[in-house]
């Protein structure tokens, strides 16, 4: 499965960049003088539209990576992750001027987190090499499942925590930041593996050399 993803590392990297931008937009806002500060305002209709566009782009990249590897193991989990992210993007893009329930957003994030978490843990279980990538994927998978459980509890008010627009943005920004780190870290690792494998093939002597025929 890791070998199958080697060719698509750039899709994961691109999705990670979009996730990082989503994280920044959730955590920070721009003052009139151009400086950045932690988001403290609820007047975010325009920002939500931009978030939706980024989420939709990230979702498309993830779905493409899953379809590209549709015959490899549990790649359908990547497709599910991308579809949930795309649905969130459509929600932000076309319903930004209407009230959006926290539960709707939280449940989509639950689907995203649990699908990518199970996928990462499945890769760890089926791969026998690339120890560094296994540790990265294993840790990311566990934390992703943890995020899914937290957002599930938040969606059904099972966690007794303070709720406010600022706190909600911090939760969303934290998840997208974590997702960006995981995707970018995995993409860089896969890129190195692809280059190392290409180097190994280049180092092999040519077959059928007439000088060594006898």
N, C-alpha and C positions, 0 to 999 in steps of 0.2 A: 504493500500500500504506500509506503514511503517512497519507493522507487517510482510509483505512478504519479505521486505528487511532485517529484523532482522537476518534471517538465512544466508544471503549472505553478511554480513558486511565485511568479510575478503576479498571478491572480490573488494569491494570499497576501502578498505585499501591498498590492493596490487596495484590497479590502482593509488591511491594517491602517493604511494612510487615511482612508475615509473614516474609519472608526476613531482614529486620533483626532481628526477634525471635529467629529461629532462630540467627542469628549470635551474638547476645548470650548465648543459652542455651548455645551451644557454647564460648564464650570465658570466661564468668564463672559463678561460683557464689555463693550467698548464705551468709554466715556466720550463726551463731546470733543475733548482735546486729543483723542486718539489713544490714550492709555487704556490698559486693561485692569479690570477689577473683578472680584468674585461677583457672580450674578446675584442681584438683590431686588430685581424688579419682576413683575408678573406680566408686563407689557411686552410679550415676546411673539406676537403673531407673525411678524416678518421673519424672525429668527426660526420659528417652527417650520416655515416653508423651506428655508435653506437646509435645516436639519433633515426634512423629509427628502429633499433632493439627494443629499449625501447618503442617507440611509438606503434610498432606492438604488443608488449607484453601487454601494457596498453589497447590497443584496444580490444584484445582478452578477457581480463578480463571483460571489460565493456560489450561486446557482450554477454559473458556468463551470466553475471548478468541479462541482459535484457531477454535473452531466458529462463533463469530459472524462471523468473516472467512474461512470455509471456501472461499469462491469467490474470494478475493483472493490470488493468487500462491502463496507457499509457506507459507501459514498452518498447514498440517499439521505443520510443524516446531514450532510453538507447542503443538499438541495433543500431540506426542511428548514435548516438554519437560514438560508438565503431567502426562502419564501416568507418566513416570519419577519425578517428584516425588511424585505420589500413591502410587506403589508404595513409595517410601521411607517415606512417612508411615504406610502400612499395616504395613510391616515394623517400624517403631519402636513402633507402637501395640499390635500383637498378639503380637510376639515379643520384647518388652522384657525378659522374665524368662528368655529363653534366650540362649545365646551367638550373637552376630551377627558373622559374618566381616567383617573390614575390606574384603576384596575385593568382597563383595556391595554394600556401601555405595559403594565407590569406583567400581564399574562403573555404578551408577545415576547417580552424579554425572557420569561421563564422558558418558552419554547426554544428561543435562541440559545440560552445558556445550557439547557439540558441536552439539546441535540449536539452541540459542539463538544460538550463535556463527555458524553458517551462516545462520540466519534474519536476524541483524543485518547480516551482510555482503551478503546478497541484497538487503535493503532499500537499502543504500548504493549497490549497483550499479544498481538500477532507478529510483532517485529522481534527479531532475535539479535539484531546488530544495531549500531548507531546509538551507543549508550547515552550520549549527550542529548540527542533528540528525544530519547525515551524519557529521560528525567524531566525535560522541558514539557513534553506532552502530558506526562503523568501528573505533574504539579498543576498544569493548566486545567486538566480534566477535573481534578478534585475541586479546585477553586471555582470552576464553572458550575459544577453541580451545587456547590455551596451558594453561589449567587442565585441559582434557580430556586433553591429552597427559601432563601431570604426574601426574594421578590414574591414568591408564592405566599409566604406568611404575611408580607406587607399588603398584598392584593386582598386578602381575606381578613385583614386586621387582627392577625394572630400575634403580632409583635407590638408591644406597648412602647412605641417610640413616638417622639414628637413629629408631627406632620405639618409641613408648610411648603410653599413653592420652592424656597431656597433648599430645603432638605431634599425634596424630590429631585431637583436638578443635580444635587451632589450625588445622590444614589445613581442616577442615570449616567452622569459624567464619570463616576468611578467604574461602572461596568464597562463603558465604552473604552475607557483608558486601559483597563485590564485586557480587554479583547484586542485592542491595538497592539499592546506589548506582545501578546501571545502570537498573533498572526505575523507580525514583523519578525519576531525572534525565530519562529518556525520557518518563515520564508528565507531568511538569511542562512539558516542551517541547511535547508534543502538546496539552496544555491551552491553552497560549498560542497555538498555531496555530489551534485551534478558535475561540478568542475573537477572534483577528484576522480570520479568515475571516467570522465572524458580523458583525463590525463593518463589513467591506467590503460585505457584502450589505445591511446596514441603510443604508449611505451612498448606495446607488444610488437615483436618482430613480424615482418610480413610472412604470410604463408606461401609455401611453394617456391622458395628461393632456390633457383637451379644450382647455386654454388654449394648448397648443403644437400643436394639430392642423393649423393652417394655416401 
